[in-house]
Amino acid sequence: MDVQYLKNVLKYAASALLSVILIAYILYHMSGGFSQDIVTETAALTTKEETLTIRSSIMRNEKILYSPFSGDINYLFSDGDKVAIGTKVAEVYPSGGDAEMRKSIIALDRKIRILEQSESYVYASLSDTASTDRLIWKDLYSFMESADSGSVSSVSAISDDLLIQLNRRKIIVGSVRNYAAQLETLKAEKNALMANFPAGASEVVTESAGYFFSAVDGYENIFSSADIAAMTLGDYRAMCRKSAEDLSRGGFAVGKLVTDYRWYAACEVASDELHNFDTGKYYDVKFPYNGGTSINMYLYRILSDVGSDTSVLIFRTDILPEGFSYLRNQTVQVVKSSFTGYRVPVSAVRIVDGVKGVYILRGSKVLFRKIEPLFEYDGYFIVKERDESAADRASWLAKNDFVIVKGKDLYDGKIVN
């Protein structure tokens, strides 16, 4: 056999095999066979609150306002309005007789009140359209929010205030001089109806200053804040067991006067939650049934007994939010704690040489970065922000780093295509 021929055959065969391997390598590389299936998520700065959802009891100093007889009520003030001592807050037209006449009188009273308030202090700021326009837009937004929530009483009160602001603007811009003529006509119509009305209205007048509210529930004298400084856990539980008082005993209840701007929310919690709370500190309390209104409230007292499974947190505030519903019992959300840091998937966390951290992708390089988890929720950690003044800051996760949430055979320093 020709040895040289055999060598040539082997040489060509080896060359062909190498060509096939090279082509396969190129095709494999082009198809992504050597690429890493890397998925990242940005370490965004996030704030997360830990809340406790509980029932609360609203406690205030309240005095029920009565009329000697029942009938149709003409309220002269909106809920939450501040009134002085000796103020007429409502008129009650006795039942019986012509119901339509009573409704007409009350409707005329409302129109008269709106026009009188439209002129009340507008002359002090004849050129100040900007502040009036702000109030108009504020009322418009409040009107839409109340309409969406189905709060009929709030819609009515806001619509009255909106009309007053619109009327005031007309005077400011000179569209009208005043409403004297309209008021004279409306009062004449009311007097004509009253002349044929079988009985006059009962006037409800305040005996002290305070904040007027039309709704009464019979718990005004029960959930009173008068003795809250000395209240025990037993006192609170006994108070909660009481039934609403019979409002008819004092006459016809038409509303109430809150004699103190300070009010309280008493919240019963499991005693093992007390480690999250300290008296003398402020906590954000959210009221979902008040459009999510959040009030920073002072934790005034904690009522607890040794061996009791439940305790009571008493929060206090001097804030009176506009349009707020002081429904006696309502659900609240108390923010126990708040955490701010980088949002990192729990699945991305690794332990390397006893150190907790994550892998990040910077360019084509995989790097390991340390983390300190603060709070866990829904499959994520909130991790501590990097201290930019620390000497080892480069080894910690930073804001907007690309955290690897999917990848194989990861290690610090690895180069990926």
C-alpha positions in Angstrom: 0.0 0.0 0.0 1.2 3.5 -0.9 2.0 5.0 2.5 2.0 8.6 1.1 -1.5 8.1 -0.3 -2.7 6.8 3.0 -1.2 9.9 4.8 -2.9 12.2 2.3 -6.3 10.5 2.8 -5.9 10.8 6.6 -4.9 14.4 6.2 -7.9 15.2 4.1 -10.2 13.3 6.4 -8.9 15.2 9.5 -9.2 18.5 7.6 -12.8 17.7 6.7 -13.6 16.7 10.3 -12.1 20.0 11.6 -14.1 21.9 9.1 -17.3 20.2 10.2 -16.5 20.9 13.8 -15.7 24.5 13.1 -19.0 25.0 11.1 -20.9 23.3 13.9 -19.2 25.6 16.5 -20.1 28.7 14.5 -23.7 27.6 13.9 -24.0 26.8 17.6 -22.6 30.1 18.7 -24.9 32.0 16.2 -27.9 30.2 17.5 -27.1 31.2 21.1 -25.8 27.9 22.4 -23.0 29.7 24.3 -25.2 32.7 25.4 -26.5 33.0 28.9 -30.3 33.1 29.4 -30.1 36.2 31.7 -33.1 38.1 33.1 -32.7 41.1 35.2 -34.9 43.5 37.3 -34.0 47.0 38.4 -33.3 47.6 42.1 -35.8 50.5 42.3 -36.1 52.6 45.5 -39.4 51.7 47.1 -41.4 52.5 50.3 -43.6 49.8 51.7 -45.9 50.1 54.7 -46.8 47.4 57.2 -50.4 48.0 58.2 -52.8 46.6 60.7 -56.5 46.5 59.7 -58.8 46.9 62.7 -62.1 48.2 63.9 -62.3 51.6 65.6 -64.7 53.5 67.7 -64.9 57.3 67.3 -65.1 59.2 70.6 -65.8 62.9 71.0 -67.4 65.3 73.4 -70.9 65.7 71.9 -74.1 67.3 72.9 -77.4 66.4 71.2 -79.6 69.2 70.0 -83.3 68.9 70.3 -86.5 70.4 69.0 -89.7 70.2 71.1 -91.6 68.6 68.2 -90.8 66.5 65.1 -91.2 67.6 61.5 -89.3 68.7 58.5 -85.8 70.1 59.3 -84.2 73.1 57.7 -80.5 72.9 58.5 -78.8 76.3 58.4 -75.2 75.0 58.6 -73.3 72.2 57.0 -71.7 69.3 58.9 -68.4 70.4 60.5 -69.2 74.1 60.5 -68.0 76.0 63.5 -70.8 77.9 65.3 -70.8 80.4 68.2 -72.9 80.2 71.3 -76.5 81.3 70.7 -76.4 80.4 67.0 -79.6 79.2 65.3 -78.4 76.0 63.5 -81.8 74.6 62.4 -85.5 75.2 62.1 -88.1 72.4 62.5 -91.5 72.8 60.8 -94.1 70.7 62.6 -95.7 67.7 60.9 -99.3 68.0 59.7 -100.9 70.4 57.3 -99.6 70.9 53.8 -96.4 68.9 53.3 -95.6 70.6 50.0 -95.8 74.0 51.7 -93.3 72.9 54.3 -90.9 71.7 51.6 -91.3 75.0 49.7 -90.5 77.0 52.8 -87.4 75.0 53.4 -86.3 75.3 49.8 -86.7 79.1 50.0 -84.7 79.2 53.2 -81.9 77.3 51.5 -81.9 79.8 48.6 -81.9 82.8 51.0 -79.1 81.3 53.0 -76.9 80.7 49.9 -77.4 84.3 48.7 -76.8 85.8 52.1 -73.5 83.9 52.5 -72.6 84.8 48.9 -72.5 88.5 50.0 -71.1 87.8 53.5 -67.4 88.9 53.1 -66.9 89.2 49.3 -66.4 93.0 49.5 -63.2 92.5 51.5 -61.5 91.0 48.4 -63.1 92.5 45.3 -60.0 91.9 43.2 -59.1 88.5 44.5 -60.5 86.2 41.9 -57.6 83.7 42.2 -58.5 82.5 45.7 -62.2 82.2 44.7 -61.3 80.2 41.6 -59.2 77.8 43.7 -62.2 77.3 46.0 -64.5 76.7 43.1 -62.1 74.0 41.6 -61.7 72.4 45.0 -65.5 72.2 45.4 -65.8 70.7 41.9 -63.3 67.9 42.7 -64.9 67.3 46.1 -68.4 67.2 44.4 -67.2 64.5 41.9 -65.5 62.4 44.6 -68.6 62.5 46.9 -70.9 61.7 43.9 -68.7 58.7 43.0 -68.7 57.4 46.7 -72.5 57.8 46.9 -72.4 60.3 49.8 -75.7 62.2 49.2 -75.3 64.5 52.3 -71.8 65.5 51.2 -72.9 66.2 47.7 -75.7 68.5 48.9 -73.4 70.4 51.3 -70.7 70.8 48.6 -73.1 71.9 46.0 -74.3 74.7 48.3 -70.8 75.9 48.9 -70.1 75.7 45.2 -73.0 78.0 44.5 -71.9 80.4 47.1 -68.4 80.6 45.6 -69.8 81.0 42.0 -72.1 83.8 43.3 -69.2 85.6 45.0 -67.1 85.4 41.8 -69.9 87.2 39.9 -69.7 90.1 42.4 -65.9 90.2 42.2 -65.8 90.3 38.4 -68.7 92.8 38.2 -71.3 90.6 36.6 -73.7 91.5 39.4 -73.6 94.2 42.0 -75.3 92.3 44.8 -78.2 90.0 45.4 -80.4 92.4 47.3 -83.3 92.2 44.8 -83.3 88.4 44.7 -83.2 88.2 48.5 -86.1 90.6 48.8 -88.2 88.5 46.4 -87.3 85.2 48.1 -88.1 86.6 51.6 -91.4 87.9 50.4 -92.3 84.5 49.0 -91.4 82.9 52.3 -93.4 85.4 54.3 -96.5 84.8 52.1 -96.2 81.1 52.7 -95.6 81.5 56.5 -98.7 83.7 56.8 -100.8 80.7 55.7 -98.7 78.1 57.7 -100.7 76.7 60.7 -97.7 76.9 63.1 -94.3 78.5 63.2 -91.0 76.7 63.1 -89.1 75.6 66.2 -85.7 77.2 66.3 -82.8 75.1 67.4 -80.2 77.3 69.1 -76.8 76.4 70.5 -76.1 76.8 74.2 -72.3 76.7 73.6 -69.8 77.1 70.8 -68.7 74.1 68.8 -68.9 72.2 65.6 -72.3 71.3 64.2 -73.2 67.9 62.8 -76.7 66.8 61.7 -76.3 63.0 62.2 -77.0 61.4 65.6 -76.8 57.7 66.6 -77.7 57.5 70.3 -74.1 56.9 71.4 -73.2 60.5 71.9 -73.3 60.2 75.7 -71.8 56.7 75.7 -68.8 57.0 73.5 -67.8 60.3 75.2 -64.2 61.3 75.5 -64.9 63.2 78.7 -63.4 60.4 81.0 -60.9 59.1 78.5 -57.9 60.0 80.6 -58.9 57.7 83.4 -60.5 55.0 81.3 -59.5 51.3 81.9 -59.8 48.4 79.5 -62.8 47.2 81.6 -64.5 50.6 81.2 -64.0 50.5 77.4 -65.5 47.0 77.1 -68.4 47.9 79.3 -69.0 51.0 77.1 -69.0 48.8 73.9 -71.7 46.6 75.4 -74.1 49.4 76.0 -77.0 49.9 73.6 -77.8 53.2 71.9 -79.9 55.6 74.0 -83.5 56.4 73.2 -83.2 59.8 71.4 -86.9 60.6 71.9 -86.5 61.1 75.6 -85.2 64.6 75.2 -87.5 65.6 72.4 -86.8 65.4 68.6 -83.1 65.1 67.9 -82.1 67.3 65.0 -78.3 67.1 65.3 -75.5 67.5 67.7 -72.8 70.0 68.8 -69.2 68.7 69.1 -67.8 70.9 71.9 -64.1 70.1 71.4 -62.0 70.0 68.3 -60.0 67.1 69.7 -61.3 63.6 68.9 -60.2 60.0 69.4 -60.2 56.7 67.6 -60.2 53.7 70.0 -58.9 50.5 68.3 -59.0 47.0 69.9 -56.0 44.9 68.9 -54.4 41.6 69.8 -52.1 42.1 72.8 -49.2 40.5 70.9 -49.3 43.5 68.5 -48.4 46.0 71.3 -44.6 45.6 70.6 -45.3 47.6 67.4 -46.7 50.7 69.3 -45.5 53.2 71.8 -47.5 55.9 73.5 -46.4 59.4 72.7 -45.6 58.6 69.1 -47.5 59.5 65.9 -48.9 56.9 63.5 -50.6 57.2 60.2 -54.2 56.0 60.5 -56.1 55.5 57.2 -59.9 55.6 57.0 -61.0 53.5 53.9 -64.6 54.6 54.3 -63.6 58.2 54.1 -62.0 58.0 50.7 -58.8 56.6 52.1 -58.2 59.8 54.2 -54.9 59.4 56.2 -54.4 61.3 59.5 -51.2 61.4 61.4 -52.6 60.6 64.9 -50.9 60.7 68.3 -51.1 57.4 70.3 -52.5 58.9 73.6 -53.0 55.8 75.7 -52.8 52.0 75.6 -55.5 50.1 77.6 -54.3 46.7 78.6 -54.6 44.1 81.4 -52.2 41.3 82.4 -53.3 38.1 80.8 -55.7 39.8 78.4 -55.6 38.6 74.8 -56.7 42.0 73.5 -55.8 45.6 74.3 -57.0 49.0 73.1 -55.0 51.7 71.3 -56.4 55.2 71.8 -55.3 57.6 69.0 -55.9 61.3 69.3 -55.9 64.2 66.8 -56.9 67.8 66.6 -57.3 67.6 62.8 -60.9 68.0 61.4 -60.8 66.9 57.7 -63.3 68.6 55.5 -66.2 66.3 54.5 -65.0 63.6 57.0 -67.6 61.0 58.1 -67.4 60.4 61.9 -69.3 57.1 61.6 -69.2 55.7 65.1 -67.7 52.4 64.2 -65.5 52.0 61.1 -62.6 50.0 59.9 -59.2 51.7 59.9 -55.7 50.8 58.8 -52.9 51.7 61.2 -49.4 51.9 59.7 -47.2 49.9 62.2 -44.0 50.6 60.3 -42.7 51.9 57.0 -39.6 50.6 55.1 -37.7 52.4 52.4 -35.1 50.6 50.3 -34.5 48.7 47.1 -37.1 46.2 45.9 -35.5 42.8 45.3 -37.1 39.5 44.4 -36.7 36.9 47.2 -35.8 34.3 44.5 -32.8 36.4 43.4 -31.1 36.3 46.8 -28.1 34.0 47.3 -25.8 33.1 50.2 -22.1 33.2 49.2 -19.5 32.4 51.8 -22.1 33.1 54.5 -23.0 36.5 53.1 -26.5 37.3 51.8 -26.6 39.1 48.5 -27.6 39.1 44.8 -25.9 38.9 41.5 -26.1 41.9 39.3 -25.2 42.4 35.6 -23.0 45.3 34.7 -22.3 45.3 31.0 -21.3 41.7 30.3 -19.9 41.0 33.7 -21.7 39.3 36.6 -21.0 40.8 40.1 -22.0 39.8 43.6 -23.5 42.6 45.8 -24.3 42.3 49.5 -27.8 43.2 50.8 -29.5 43.6 54.2 -33.3 42.7 54.0 -35.6 45.0 56.0 -39.0 43.7 55.1 -40.6 40.9 53.1 -43.9 41.0 51.2 -45.4 39.3 48.1 -42.2 37.5 47.1 -40.0 40.6 47.5 -37.6 42.0 49.9 -37.2 45.7 50.7 -33.4 45.9 51.3 -31.4 48.6 53.0 -30.2 51.5 50.9 -26.5 51.6 50.3 -24.5 53.9 52.6 -22.6 56.1 50.2 -20.2 57.2 52.9 -19.1 53.6 53.8 -15.6 52.5 52.8 -17.0 49.2 51.4 -20.0 50.8 49.6 -18.8 49.3 46.3 -19.6 45.8 47.6 -23.2 46.6 48.4 -26.3 46.7 46.1 -26.9 50.2 44.7 -30.0 52.0 43.4 -30.9 51.0 39.8 -28.5 48.0 39.7 -29.7 45.3 37.3 -30.4 42.3 39.7 -30.2 39.0 38.0 -33.4 37.1 38.6 -32.8 34.3 36.1 -29.4 32.8 35.1 -27.3 29.6 35.4 -23.9 29.0 36.9 -23.5 32.5 38.2 -20.4 33.6 40.1 -18.7 36.9 40.8 -16.6 38.0 37.8 -18.2 35.8 35.2 -18.3 37.2 31.7 -21.5 36.6 29.7 -22.2 37.2 26.0 
